[in-house]
Amino acid sequence: MTIISIEWYIFIGMKNESEKNTDVLTGLASREAFDADFAQWVTQAKRKGISVSLAVMDIDWFGRLNKTHGRDIGDALLCVLAQETAQAFQKVGRAYRFGGDAVAVLCNGMEKEAAFILLEQFRQAFDATHRVEQEKETLEVAMQISCGVAAYPDDGAKAKDIVNKASEALYRAKVSGRNKVCLPREEKMVTKTSHYTQGQLMGLRRLAERESIGEAVLLREALNDILRKYNA
């Protein structure tokens, strides 16, 4: 159970108000910092031949929580998500205030499969009652989150493409029941290294970079060719 005081997020906001790359409310890195980091990391990933994974998450039924408990409590609950996300991913990535009640995590050098597993573990751990202290009153609120995960280069060649895919996956998590982690449409949770040699994977990555096409798109195209060849 997380315990957080409303005074905590007020203090964080006052402390970092002058810092351009820090979100005033949550103390996380700002959306501007996210855009700059992601663009830079994708450029580096193209050169090094590595992946960059993105997770976008938000609180389920946040509007209802705001309406029931008031905006101050809603802000405090958002800070709970921000604090726990920053702590959970501090060794493998960086957390950002993405906008509204959404938080993003960038994991440089991490494959999408690994990011999916970490986000699912975090989602399960976060599915609990969280305590917020307001003046002399303590409020316990049950909270859950939905998450979308995408990665470069699997889901696109540019940062904006990965953002769109992760946002699409988050939307799918919402409409399919909430409190879950989803991948972009048509993607299956299958580890690539289970089916391909290291040489094939390296060749696929080089081709994806050269043609500015996601690896998953190329694999689907190849599979379609095989199916047509054998009239499957």
Backbone as JSON, one array per atom type, in Angstrom:
{
  "sequence": "MTIISIEWYIFIGMKNESEKNTDVLTGLASREAFDADFAQWVTQAKRKGISVSLAVMDIDWFGRLNKTHGRDIGDALLCVLAQETAQAFQKVGRAYRFGGDAVAVLCNGMEKEAAFILLEQFRQAFDATHRVEQEKETLEVAMQISCGVAAYPDDGAKAKDIVNKASEALYRAKVSGRNKVCLPREEKMVTKTSHYTQGQLMGLRRLAERESIGEAVLLREALNDILRKYNA",
  "N": [[0.85, -1.2, 0.0], [0.57, 2.16, -0.9], [1.39, 5.19, 0.7], [0.63, 8.52, 0.67], [0.92, 12.0, 1.04], [-1.1, 14.87, 0.41], [0.28, 17.22, 0.67], [2.74, 16.46, -0.2], [2.83, 16.38, -3.08], [2.37, 19.04, -3.58], [4.67, 20.2, -2.53], [6.61, 19.05, -4.19], [5.89, 20.22, -6.63], [6.4, 22.97, -6.11], [9.11, 22.89, -5.63], [10.24, 22.2, -8.09], [9.36, 24.0, -9.93], [10.72, 25.9, -11.44], [12.22, 24.4, -13.14], [12.62, 23.53, -16.37], [12.37, 21.05, -17.65], [10.93, 19.44, -15.98], [7.93, 18.1, -14.71], [5.5, 20.03, -13.08], [3.5, 19.17, -11.27], [3.85, 16.35, -10.67], [6.58, 15.88, -10.4], [7.93, 14.28, -12.13], [9.9, 13.78, -15.16], [9.21, 16.06, -17.83], [6.78, 16.31, -20.59], [8.05, 17.58, -22.68], [10.71, 16.91, -22.17], [10.48, 14.18, -22.56], [9.89, 14.01, -25.36], [12.3, 15.02, -26.41], [14.23, 13.19, -25.38], [13.32, 10.73, -26.44], [13.5, 11.08, -29.24], [16.27, 11.42, -29.46], [17.21, 8.98, -28.43], [16.17, 7.11, -30.23], [17.56, 7.8, -32.55], [20.15, 7.12, -31.72], [19.73, 4.39, -31.32], [19.3, 3.46, -33.91], [21.86, 3.65, -34.92], [23.31, 1.93, -33.27], [21.97, -0.44, -33.43], [19.99, -1.35, -31.63], [17.1, -1.74, -29.45], [14.39, 0.45, -28.44], [12.09, 0.71, -25.98], [8.73, 1.68, -25.29], [6.36, 2.5, -22.87], [3.06, 3.39, -22.16], [0.86, 4.49, -19.74], [-2.17, 4.77, -17.78], [-4.47, 5.8, -15.16], [-7.19, 3.76, -14.42], [-10.59, 4.64, -14.83], [-10.22, 7.29, -14.0], [-11.48, 9.78, -14.25], [-13.86, 9.31, -12.91], [-12.91, 8.88, -10.31], [-11.89, 11.43, -9.77], [-14.26, 12.91, -9.78], [-15.65, 11.76, -7.68], [-14.01, 12.08, -5.38], [-12.84, 14.56, -5.56], [-10.74, 17.11, -7.05], [-8.24, 17.65, -5.85], [-7.63, 15.29, -4.47], [-7.59, 13.62, -6.67], [-5.33, 14.63, -8.03], [-3.39, 13.94, -6.14], [-3.57, 11.15, -6.25], [-2.67, 10.72, -8.83], [-0.04, 11.46, -8.41], [0.74, 9.35, -6.82], [0.82, 7.26, -8.7], [2.85, 8.32, -10.32], [5.05, 8.4, -8.54], [5.39, 5.67, -7.82], [5.87, 4.54, -10.32], [8.26, 5.81, -11.12], [10.0, 4.8, -9.16], [9.86, 2.04, -9.63], [10.95, 1.7, -12.16], [13.41, 2.9, -12.22], [15.96, 1.8, -12.53], [16.04, 0.74, -15.05], [14.95, 2.44, -16.92], [13.38, 5.62, -17.77], [10.92, 7.68, -16.28], [8.05, 9.65, -17.23], [5.82, 12.48, -17.17], [3.19, 12.18, -19.16], [0.91, 13.4, -20.02], [-2.29, 14.67, -19.03], [-3.72, 12.17, -17.05], [-1.83, 10.37, -17.7], [1.16, 8.45, -17.71], [4.44, 7.92, -18.91], [6.99, 5.55, -19.82], [10.29, 5.2, -20.83], [12.51, 2.81, -22.06], [15.65, 2.42, -22.76], [17.46, 0.48, -25.04], [16.07, -1.85, -24.52], [14.24, -4.74, -25.42], [10.93, -5.24, -26.79], [9.52, -7.43, -25.77], [10.65, -7.89, -23.25], [10.03, -5.47, -22.01], [7.25, -5.62, -21.96], [6.83, -7.73, -20.14], [7.88, -6.61, -17.76], [6.13, -4.43, -17.44], [3.71, -5.76, -17.05], [4.21, -7.03, -14.63], [4.47, -4.76, -13.01], [1.91, -3.66, -13.27], [0.33, -5.59, -11.98], [1.34, -5.38, -9.38], [0.59, -2.78, -8.77], [-2.13, -2.89, -8.61], [-3.99, -2.34, -6.19], [-4.96, -1.13, -2.9], [-4.53, 2.27, -2.24], [-3.25, 4.76, -0.09], [-4.13, 8.01, 0.81], [-3.28, 10.93, 2.46], [-4.99, 13.61, 3.76], [-4.8, 16.58, 5.27], [-6.04, 15.98, 8.39], [-7.33, 13.74, 7.73], [-7.51, 10.43, 6.45], [-7.57, 8.77, 3.43], [-8.5, 5.87, 1.72], [-8.02, 4.44, -1.38], [-8.91, 2.31, -4.0], [-7.01, 1.45, -6.76], [-6.36, 0.92, -10.24], [-4.46, 0.27, -13.25], [-4.14, 0.77, -16.82], [-2.16, -0.28, -19.6], [-0.12, 0.4, -22.47], [2.2, -0.97, -24.75], [4.93, -0.45, -26.9], [7.6, -0.53, -29.39], [10.72, 0.64, -30.76], [12.74, -1.03, -33.16], [10.5, -2.42, -33.89], [7.84, -1.52, -34.15], [7.86, 0.69, -35.78], [9.76, 3.28, -37.52], [10.25, 5.79, -36.58], [10.11, 8.05, -33.77], [7.58, 9.21, -33.34], [5.91, 7.36, -34.56], [6.11, 5.16, -32.88], [5.03, 6.21, -30.54], [2.37, 6.56, -31.39], [1.66, 3.88, -31.78], [1.94, 2.81, -29.2], [0.02, 4.32, -27.87], [-2.25, 3.47, -29.21], [-2.26, 0.81, -28.36], [-2.72, 1.2, -25.63], [-5.3, 2.24, -25.74], [-6.63, -0.02, -26.68], [-6.35, -1.66, -24.47], [-8.04, -0.33, -22.71], [-10.62, -0.47, -23.93], [-11.02, -3.16, -23.99], [-11.48, -4.04, -21.46], [-9.9, -2.94, -19.42], [-7.36, -2.56, -16.78], [-5.05, -4.0, -17.67], [-2.24, -4.99, -19.76], [-1.44, -4.14, -23.04], [-0.34, -4.93, -26.38], [0.45, -3.39, -29.59], [-2.05, -3.62, -32.21], [-2.46, -6.74, -33.88], [-0.04, -7.71, -33.08], [1.7, -10.35, -31.54], [2.52, -11.93, -28.44], [5.28, -13.17, -28.72], [8.51, -14.38, -28.46], [11.06, -13.31, -30.55], [13.55, -14.5, -30.83], [13.08, -17.14, -30.47], [12.5, -18.31, -32.84], [14.16, -17.49, -34.92], [17.48, -17.22, -36.3], [20.44, -15.57, -34.97], [21.79, -14.24, -36.98], [19.78, -13.92, -38.92], [18.05, -12.18, -37.55], [19.67, -9.92, -37.29], [20.0, -9.23, -39.97], [17.33, -8.66, -40.61], [16.89, -6.42, -39.02], [18.67, -4.56, -40.15], [17.56, -4.3, -42.7], [15.04, -3.24, -42.05], [15.78, -0.75, -41.04], [16.99, 0.4, -43.28], [14.88, 0.57, -45.1], [13.1, 2.02, -43.65], [10.93, 0.79, -42.33], [8.88, -1.01, -40.06], [10.02, -3.9, -38.24], [8.13, -5.89, -37.68], [6.24, -5.42, -39.67], [7.67, -6.14, -41.98], [8.08, -8.87, -41.45], [5.44, -9.82, -41.5], [4.86, -9.34, -44.18], [6.66, -11.1, -45.4], [5.65, -13.54, -44.46], [3.13, -13.56, -45.69], [3.95, -13.84, -48.36], [5.0, -16.43, -48.25], [2.69, -17.91, -47.64], [1.16, -17.44, -49.94], [2.81, -18.67, -51.82], [2.64, -21.38, -51.19], [-0.05, -21.72, -51.36], [-1.59, -21.56, -49.03]],
  "CA": [[0.0, 0.0, 0.0], [1.3, 3.42, -0.95], [0.85, 6.27, 1.51], [1.14, 9.79, 0.17], [0.22, 13.17, 1.53], [-1.34, 15.91, -0.59], [1.35, 18.21, 0.78], [3.91, 15.97, -0.92], [2.89, 16.81, -4.47], [2.49, 20.5, -3.58], [6.08, 20.48, -2.31], [7.33, 18.69, -5.41], [5.62, 21.24, -7.63], [7.09, 24.21, -5.76], [10.54, 22.66, -5.71], [10.71, 22.05, -9.46], [8.61, 24.89, -10.79], [11.61, 26.62, -12.33], [12.93, 23.46, -13.98], [11.89, 23.43, -17.62], [12.16, 19.68, -18.07], [10.27, 18.71, -14.89], [6.51, 18.37, -14.54], [5.28, 20.74, -11.82], [2.65, 18.43, -10.34], [4.31, 15.02, -10.24], [8.02, 15.8, -10.21], [8.53, 13.46, -13.19], [10.34, 14.51, -16.33], [8.07, 16.62, -18.56], [6.53, 15.82, -21.95], [9.11, 18.14, -23.52], [11.88, 16.07, -21.95], [10.18, 12.9, -23.21], [10.07, 14.16, -26.81], [13.73, 15.18, -26.7], [14.92, 11.94, -25.08], [12.91, 9.66, -27.35], [14.1, 11.35, -30.55], [17.7, 11.17, -29.36], [17.47, 7.55, -28.21], [15.89, 6.39, -31.48], [18.71, 8.07, -33.42], [21.25, 6.29, -31.23], [19.37, 2.99, -31.52], [19.53, 3.14, -35.31], [23.29, 3.51, -35.12], [23.83, 0.82, -32.47], [21.22, -1.66, -33.7], [19.31, -1.78, -30.41], [15.69, -1.37, -29.35], [13.92, 1.38, -27.42], [10.7, 0.37, -25.67], [7.89, 2.73, -24.71], [5.11, 2.11, -22.21], [2.17, 4.49, -21.78], [-0.15, 3.95, -18.82], [-2.95, 5.74, -17.02], [-5.32, 5.26, -14.11], [-8.52, 3.38, -14.86], [-11.72, 5.38, -14.26], [-9.68, 8.44, -13.3], [-12.51, 10.82, -14.2], [-14.81, 8.95, -11.84], [-12.23, 9.14, -9.04], [-11.86, 12.88, -9.6], [-15.61, 13.38, -9.48], [-16.06, 11.24, -6.38], [-13.18, 12.52, -4.27], [-12.37, 15.93, -5.74], [-9.55, 17.25, -7.89], [-7.03, 17.56, -5.04], [-7.36, 13.87, -4.26], [-7.21, 13.09, -7.98], [-3.94, 14.99, -8.26], [-2.57, 13.14, -5.24], [-3.55, 9.79, -6.77], [-1.76, 10.75, -9.97], [1.31, 11.48, -7.86], [1.02, 7.99, -6.39], [1.25, 6.54, -9.9], [4.14, 8.86, -10.74], [6.08, 7.99, -7.58], [5.63, 4.24, -7.91], [6.47, 4.26, -11.63], [9.65, 6.25, -11.08], [10.75, 3.88, -8.32], [9.88, 0.7, -10.21], [11.71, 1.64, -13.42], [14.58, 3.78, -12.16], [17.19, 1.11, -12.94], [15.97, 0.27, -16.45], [14.39, 3.44, -17.82], [13.03, 6.92, -17.21], [9.48, 7.93, -16.26], [7.67, 10.99, -17.67], [4.4, 12.88, -17.2], [2.9, 12.14, -20.59], [-0.22, 14.29, -20.29], [-3.48, 14.23, -18.31], [-3.35, 11.23, -16.0], [-0.97, 9.36, -18.32], [2.59, 8.42, -17.42], [5.18, 7.13, -19.9], [8.31, 5.05, -19.43], [11.19, 4.84, -21.92], [13.57, 1.88, -21.67], [16.64, 2.42, -23.83], [18.17, -0.79, -25.18], [15.23, -2.97, -24.07], [13.32, -5.32, -26.38], [9.53, -5.08, -26.42], [9.08, -8.57, -24.97], [11.09, -7.66, -21.87], [9.25, -4.35, -21.48], [5.9, -6.13, -21.7], [6.86, -8.51, -18.9], [8.06, -5.67, -16.64], [4.89, -3.65, -17.24], [2.69, -6.64, -16.48], [4.55, -7.18, -13.21], [4.16, -3.5, -12.34], [0.44, -3.52, -13.23], [-0.18, -6.47, -10.92], [1.72, -4.83, -8.08], [-0.12, -1.52, -8.54], [-3.55, -3.2, -8.41], [-4.11, -2.42, -4.73], [-5.51, 0.06, -2.25], [-3.51, 3.27, -1.97], [-3.7, 5.66, 0.97], [-3.81, 9.43, 0.65], [-3.53, 11.69, 3.69], [-5.4, 14.99, 3.51], [-4.92, 17.21, 6.58], [-6.13, 14.97, 9.44], [-8.15, 12.65, 7.2], [-6.83, 9.46, 5.61], [-8.5, 8.19, 2.46], [-7.98, 4.7, 1.03], [-8.64, 4.35, -2.7], [-8.47, 1.2, -4.84], [-6.64, 1.95, -8.09], [-5.79, 0.03, -11.23], [-3.97, 0.98, -14.43], [-4.05, 0.11, -18.11], [-0.87, 0.05, -20.21], [0.18, 0.04, -23.85], [3.64, -1.1, -24.96], [5.43, -0.54, -28.28], [9.06, -0.39, -29.39], [11.53, 0.8, -31.97], [12.17, -0.73, -34.47], [9.42, -3.36, -34.2], [6.56, -0.88, -34.45], [8.03, 1.89, -36.59], [11.12, 3.78, -37.66], [10.34, 7.11, -35.98], [9.57, 8.13, -32.42], [6.14, 9.49, -33.37], [5.22, 6.12, -34.91], [6.07, 4.32, -31.68], [4.06, 6.85, -29.65], [1.03, 6.23, -31.9], [1.4, 2.46, -31.54], [1.74, 2.6, -27.76], [-1.27, 4.92, -27.53], [-3.26, 2.54, -29.73], [-2.29, -0.35, -27.47], [-3.38, 1.64, -24.39], [-6.74, 2.33, -26.04], [-7.14, -1.4, -26.75], [-6.45, -2.14, -23.09], [-9.22, 0.3, -22.11], [-11.89, -0.94, -24.5], [-11.15, -4.61, -23.81], [-11.75, -4.4, -20.08], [-9.06, -2.22, -18.46], [-6.48, -3.28, -15.85], [-4.26, -4.96, -18.43], [-1.2, -4.46, -20.64], [-1.68, -4.58, -24.41], [0.58, -4.59, -27.46], [-0.28, -2.87, -30.76], [-2.89, -4.58, -32.91], [-1.86, -7.76, -34.72], [1.21, -8.21, -32.52], [1.57, -11.45, -30.6], [3.58, -11.95, -27.45], [6.16, -14.28, -29.05], [9.89, -13.94, -28.5], [11.59, -13.52, -31.88], [14.72, -15.37, -30.8], [12.65, -18.54, -30.4], [12.22, -18.81, -34.18], [15.1, -17.01, -35.92], [18.87, -17.17, -35.9], [20.94, -14.23, -34.7], [22.1, -13.62, -38.27], [18.52, -13.49, -39.54], [17.55, -11.02, -36.83], [20.49, -8.77, -37.63], [19.64, -8.85, -41.33], [16.01, -8.06, -40.57], [17.02, -5.08, -38.44], [19.31, -3.68, -41.14], [16.58, -4.06, -43.76], [14.01, -2.35, -41.51], [16.35, 0.59, -40.95], [17.22, 0.91, -44.63], [13.61, 0.86, -45.76], [12.25, 2.78, -42.71], [9.72, -0.02, -42.12], [8.98, -1.8, -38.84], [10.37, -5.3, -38.41], [6.9, -6.69, -37.69], [5.63, -5.26, -41.0], [8.45, -6.95, -42.91], [7.81, -10.27, -41.17], [4.11, -10.14, -42.01], [4.96, -9.37, -45.63], [7.33, -12.35, -45.76], [4.72, -14.63, -44.2], [2.13, -13.54, -46.76], [4.58, -14.42, -49.56], [5.09, -17.88, -48.06], [1.35, -18.45, -47.73], [0.76, -17.42, -51.35], [3.63, -19.65, -52.53], [2.14, -22.73, -50.94], [-1.51, -21.66, -51.43], [-2.13, -21.91, -47.71]],
  "C": [[0.88, 1.24, 0.0], [0.61, 4.46, -0.09], [1.47, 7.57, 1.02], [0.28, 10.93, 0.69], [0.03, 14.17, 0.41], [-0.25, 16.96, -0.53], [2.59, 17.78, 0.02], [3.95, 16.5, -2.35], [2.91, 18.33, -4.57], [3.95, 20.9, -3.43], [6.9, 20.18, -3.57], [7.13, 19.74, -6.48], [6.37, 22.51, -7.35], [8.6, 24.06, -5.95], [11.04, 22.71, -7.14], [10.07, 23.02, -10.43], [9.49, 25.6, -11.8], [12.37, 25.7, -13.28], [12.1, 23.15, -15.22], [11.51, 21.99, -17.96], [11.5, 18.81, -17.0], [8.8, 19.1, -14.8], [6.25, 18.93, -13.15], [4.52, 19.89, -10.81], [3.33, 17.19, -9.78], [5.79, 14.94, -9.91], [8.7, 14.9, -11.22], [9.11, 14.37, -14.27], [9.12, 14.91, -17.16], [7.87, 15.96, -19.93], [7.59, 16.35, -22.91], [10.39, 17.32, -23.39], [11.7, 14.7, -22.62], [10.44, 12.99, -24.71], [11.54, 14.25, -27.18], [14.49, 13.88, -26.49], [14.6, 10.87, -26.12], [13.54, 9.85, -28.73], [15.6, 11.04, -30.54], [18.0, 9.69, -29.24], [17.19, 6.73, -29.46], [17.04, 6.6, -32.47], [19.9, 7.21, -33.01], [20.98, 4.8, -31.48], [19.58, 2.56, -32.97], [21.01, 2.88, -35.57], [23.84, 2.26, -34.43], [23.12, -0.5, -32.75], [20.54, -2.23, -32.47], [17.85, -1.32, -30.43], [15.49, -0.28, -28.3], [12.44, 1.07, -27.19], [10.0, 1.52, -24.97], [6.65, 2.1, -24.09], [4.34, 3.37, -21.84], [1.07, 3.9, -20.91], [-0.96, 5.08, -18.21], [-3.87, 5.03, -16.05], [-6.71, 4.95, -14.66], [-9.58, 4.17, -14.09], [-11.25, 6.61, -13.48], [-10.7, 9.57, -13.2], [-13.52, 10.56, -13.1], [-14.2, 9.21, -10.47], [-12.17, 10.63, -8.74], [-13.21, 13.41, -9.16], [-16.04, 12.96, -8.08], [-15.31, 11.9, -5.23], [-12.69, 13.97, -4.39], [-11.02, 15.97, -6.46], [-8.26, 17.13, -7.08], [-6.64, 16.1, -4.79], [-6.94, 13.23, -5.58], [-5.76, 13.4, -8.31], [-3.01, 14.16, -7.39], [-2.47, 11.7, -5.71], [-2.65, 9.69, -8.0], [-0.31, 10.75, -9.51], [1.7, 10.11, -7.3], [1.53, 7.17, -7.58], [2.64, 7.0, -10.34], [5.27, 8.35, -9.84], [6.41, 6.51, -7.73], [6.27, 3.86, -9.24], [7.94, 4.62, -11.64], [10.51, 5.28, -10.28], [10.92, 2.52, -8.98], [10.82, 0.6, -11.41], [13.0, 2.45, -13.38], [15.87, 3.12, -12.62], [17.19, 0.72, -14.4], [15.44, 1.32, -17.42], [14.12, 4.75, -17.1], [11.53, 7.14, -17.33], [9.2, 9.39, -16.56], [6.19, 11.23, -17.42], [4.05, 13.06, -18.67], [1.78, 13.09, -20.99], [-1.46, 13.77, -19.6], [-3.08, 13.35, -17.15], [-2.42, 10.14, -16.53], [0.49, 9.57, -17.94], [3.25, 7.53, -18.46], [6.5, 6.68, -19.31], [9.07, 4.69, -20.7], [12.29, 3.94, -21.38], [14.53, 1.74, -22.84], [17.4, 1.11, -23.86], [17.36, -2.0, -24.77], [14.28, -3.43, -25.17], [11.88, -5.23, -25.86], [9.04, -6.22, -25.52], [9.44, -8.37, -23.5], [10.3, -6.53, -21.23], [7.84, -4.79, -21.13], [5.86, -6.87, -20.37], [7.0, -7.6, -17.68], [6.8, -4.88, -16.37], [3.78, -4.5, -16.65], [2.96, -6.87, -15.0], [4.19, -5.92, -12.43], [2.65, -3.33, -12.21], [-0.14, -4.37, -12.11], [0.13, -5.9, -9.54], [0.93, -3.56, -7.74], [-1.6, -1.75, -8.24], [-3.79, -3.44, -6.92], [-4.8, -1.17, -4.2], [-4.38, 1.0, -1.88], [-4.07, 4.32, -1.01], [-3.2, 7.08, 0.72], [-4.2, 10.15, 1.94], [-3.82, 13.14, 3.34], [-5.7, 15.65, 4.85], [-4.97, 16.1, 7.64], [-6.92, 13.74, 8.98], [-7.3, 11.73, 6.33], [-7.86, 8.78, 4.73], [-7.82, 7.01, 1.77], [-8.75, 4.51, -0.27], [-8.05, 3.17, -3.46], [-8.18, 1.75, -6.24], [-6.07, 0.83, -8.95], [-5.32, 0.86, -12.42], [-4.09, 0.11, -15.67], [-2.78, 0.6, -18.8], [-0.85, -0.37, -21.68], [1.68, 0.05, -24.05], [3.95, -1.21, -26.44], [6.93, -0.29, -28.25], [9.59, -0.06, -30.77], [12.52, -0.37, -32.01], [10.97, -1.59, -34.82], [8.17, -2.67, -34.72], [6.69, 0.41, -35.25], [9.46, 2.38, -36.57], [11.33, 5.15, -37.01], [9.67, 7.12, -34.61], [8.06, 8.34, -32.43], [5.33, 8.25, -33.74], [5.08, 5.21, -33.69], [5.07, 4.89, -30.67], [2.64, 6.49, -30.09], [0.68, 4.77, -31.61], [1.15, 2.18, -30.06], [0.4, 3.16, -27.31], [-2.42, 4.05, -28.02], [-3.39, 1.33, -28.82], [-2.96, -0.01, -26.14], [-4.89, 1.72, -24.59], [-7.35, 0.93, -26.09], [-7.29, -1.99, -25.36], [-7.7, -1.59, -22.42], [-10.5, -0.35, -22.62], [-12.09, -2.44, -24.31], [-11.25, -5.02, -22.35], [-10.95, -3.68, -19.01], [-8.24, -3.17, -17.57], [-5.71, -4.38, -16.58], [-3.19, -4.23, -19.24], [-1.44, -5.01, -22.03], [-0.54, -4.14, -25.32], [-0.22, -4.0, -28.62], [-1.03, -3.98, -31.47], [-2.06, -5.47, -33.83], [-0.52, -8.27, -34.2], [0.91, -9.32, -31.52], [2.76, -11.46, -29.66], [4.45, -13.2, -27.68], [7.58, -13.75, -29.14], [10.51, -14.29, -29.84], [12.73, -14.53, -31.89], [14.35, -16.85, -30.68], [12.56, -19.15, -31.8], [13.28, -18.44, -35.21], [16.52, -17.04, -35.38], [19.3, -15.73, -35.65], [21.26, -13.5, -36.0], [20.85, -13.13, -38.99], [17.97, -12.24, -38.87], [18.36, -9.76, -37.16], [20.19, -8.28, -39.04], [18.29, -8.17, -41.4], [16.08, -6.63, -40.04], [17.64, -4.1, -39.44], [18.34, -3.33, -42.26], [15.51, -3.08, -43.29], [14.52, -0.91, -41.44], [16.52, 1.21, -42.33], [15.94, 1.35, -45.3], [12.67, 1.71, -44.9], [10.9, 2.1, -42.51], [9.93, -0.84, -40.85], [9.29, -3.26, -39.14], [9.13, -6.19, -38.5], [6.21, -6.61, -39.05], [6.35, -6.12, -42.02], [8.18, -8.44, -42.7], [6.44, -10.7, -41.67], [4.11, -10.24, -43.53], [5.6, -10.68, -46.11], [6.41, -13.55, -45.56], [3.64, -14.71, -45.26], [2.68, -14.15, -48.04], [4.66, -15.94, -49.46], [3.71, -18.53, -48.23], [0.84, -18.49, -49.17], [1.51, -18.48, -52.13], [3.07, -21.07, -52.39], [0.61, -22.8, -50.94], [-2.17, -22.05, -50.13], [-3.36, -21.08, -47.4]]
}
